[in-house]
Amino acid sequence: MCASRFMGLVDFQSTSSSLCTIKSSASSYHRPCCHSFQRTQWRVTCMASTVQVKVTGDSFIRPHLLKLSPYQPILPFEVFEALGSMKFPFVYPDPESRRLRAALAQDSGLESEYILAGCGADELIDLIMRCVLDPDDKVVDCPPTFTMYEFDAAVNGALVVKVPRKSDFSLDVELIAEVVEQEKPKCIFLTSPNNPDGSIISDEALLKILDLPILVVLDEAYIEFSGIESRMQWVKKHENLIVLRTFSKRAGMFIV
Ligand SMILES: Cc1ncc(COP(=O)(O)O)c(C=O)c1O
């Protein structure tokens, strides 16, 4: 057993755990040896240049992710029937979702080159953050609103600057402008109609925010229930605008 080659004192408390040896200098790194031990306390003597590290699955996870409260999922819906009826389930689907984007272009009137298909708005929110944010970058959130923006920002190591909505749930555009000037956030997530209150962001407010040096992500998950038109077409005019739409509310298809 390689423990006999070590010098120094290391205490390990373990329930059937693995111990690996790692030498401190890269040039003298030697092949790790691993052993399984039953619940016991270990006092191991090791050589000066050798440290012992207890490796658990969690040790690989970024520390700030370990601090997040776990997401509480609902039970998944039955999808096996649909999957079972797929013609070529063993072939990777088109990564560019060309047929779907062509259909969406027809439905929305916006050309397909402006459209990116994702696995629900949730995935797109996360993808946007991963593309845009470096750790410690700032994101503006306007609560009360959909909580995934805050959650995904935490997952992506970003800082959330909250600009609460006014008592009538409208956006505090002046405060948003101040925050953008002072905190230099990279992006802002806006929801219209808003979850939970259903309030709509006016053209005037949206145009003022689009004039700021910030990426604006406008989440229109509930637009079909509002009686107003989507701002999808606005992306042609405003380079800093992304509009999110989803089938999950419009068609009750939470898996698309
Ligand atoms: C405002 C808002 N955006 C996005 C989503 C998530 O959409 P999807 O089901 O497409 O991931 C929700 C879900 O509740 C939502 O309320």
The ligand as a Gaussian input file, in Angstrom:
#p B3LYP/6-31G(d) Opt

LIG

0 1
 C      -41.764000      34.484000     -18.232000
 C      -41.331000      33.081000     -18.515000
 N      -40.366000      32.866000     -19.404000
 C      -39.949000      31.622000     -19.704000
 C      -40.499000      30.521000     -19.083000
 C      -39.989000      29.163000     -19.423000
 O      -40.368000      28.819000     -20.704000
 P      -40.060000      27.377000     -21.284000
 O      -41.125000      26.466000     -20.776000
 O      -40.130000      27.539000     -22.774000
 O      -38.703000      26.980000     -20.832000
 C      -41.510000      30.692000     -18.146000
 C      -42.090000      29.533000     -17.453000
 O      -42.842000      29.591000     -16.549000
 C      -41.938000      31.999000     -17.849000
 O      -42.895000      32.234000     -16.942000

